[in-house]
Amino acid sequence: MQPKIVRLVTAVHEGRVVAFDAHRGLGVVEDRDGTRYDFHCVLIADGSRSVPIGAAVRYSVVPGALGRWEAGTIATVPPA
């Protein structure tokens, strides 16, 4: 019997994209408190697989594949 995989979703966070490598599809968001979370482009909510560096985003924090927390359901926030 295989173990059941459960993905926990936490509250919505706000931050900025501080790094994104389009070729690899990997990026990093930084929360308002300075905490950084890695993400993969498949977790970008609009399906674009691309997000500009410096973009304001909302995201959830989910358990990652390597046992670390990562950003998930990443959505850009339109400028005010």
Wavefront OBJ file of the C-alpha trace (Angstrom):
o trace
v 0.000 0.000 0.000
v 1.429 3.385 -0.995
v 1.291 6.315 1.421
v -1.299 8.973 0.720
v 0.198 12.334 -0.298
v -1.518 15.316 1.295
v -0.799 18.870 0.140
v -1.443 21.420 2.850
v -2.244 24.965 1.826
v -1.614 27.826 4.216
v -2.965 31.378 4.234
v -2.423 33.701 1.295
v 0.874 35.582 1.459
v 2.033 38.691 -0.389
v 5.523 39.396 -1.634
v 7.702 40.020 -4.688
v 9.473 37.818 -7.206
v 13.192 38.256 -6.511
v 14.556 35.706 -9.007
v 13.251 33.787 -12.012
v 15.146 31.614 -14.495
v 12.803 31.154 -17.469
v 14.993 28.444 -19.028
v 14.842 26.233 -15.908
v 11.387 27.426 -14.814
v 12.588 28.079 -11.273
v 12.084 31.206 -9.227
v 12.070 32.702 -5.748
v 9.495 34.928 -4.036
v 10.251 36.985 -0.951
v 7.543 37.534 1.650
v 7.059 40.912 3.319
v 8.934 39.596 6.365
v 11.954 38.614 4.249
v 11.274 34.859 4.116
v 12.072 33.390 0.698
v 10.259 30.517 -0.980
v 11.298 28.701 -4.138
v 8.739 27.888 -6.827
v 8.475 26.145 -10.183
v 6.751 27.795 -13.145
v 3.932 25.198 -13.202
v 2.702 26.777 -9.933
v 1.934 30.138 -11.590
v -1.859 30.420 -11.385
v -2.566 31.966 -14.802
v -0.743 29.161 -16.639
v 1.732 31.527 -18.312
v 4.814 29.789 -16.824
v 6.524 33.170 -16.631
v 6.549 36.029 -14.132
v 8.717 39.168 -14.223
v 11.327 39.800 -11.544
v 10.070 42.484 -9.173
v 6.397 41.651 -9.746
v 4.131 41.865 -6.703
v 2.471 38.480 -6.132
v 0.034 36.661 -3.875
v 0.739 33.008 -3.154
v 0.195 30.179 -0.721
v 2.944 28.233 1.001
v 2.827 24.494 0.346
v 5.071 21.526 1.139
v 7.552 21.020 -1.690
v 8.804 17.855 -3.314
v 12.164 18.019 -1.526
v 10.740 18.428 1.981
v 10.965 22.226 1.986
v 8.163 24.783 1.947
v 7.644 26.468 -1.404
v 5.336 29.036 -2.982
v 2.286 27.717 -4.789
v -0.678 29.190 -6.680
v 1.331 32.300 -7.545
v -0.743 35.193 -8.928
v 0.543 38.627 -9.889
v -1.076 41.622 -8.196
v -2.009 44.493 -10.502
v -0.409 47.840 -9.590
v -2.579 50.047 -7.384
l 1 2 3 4 5 6 7 8 9 10 11 12 13 14 15 16 17 18 19 20 21 22 23 24 25 26 27 28 29 30 31 32 33 34 35 36 37 38 39 40 41 42 43 44 45 46 47 48 49 50 51 52 53 54 55 56 57 58 59 60 61 62 63 64 65 66 67 68 69 70 71 72 73 74 75 76 77 78 79 80
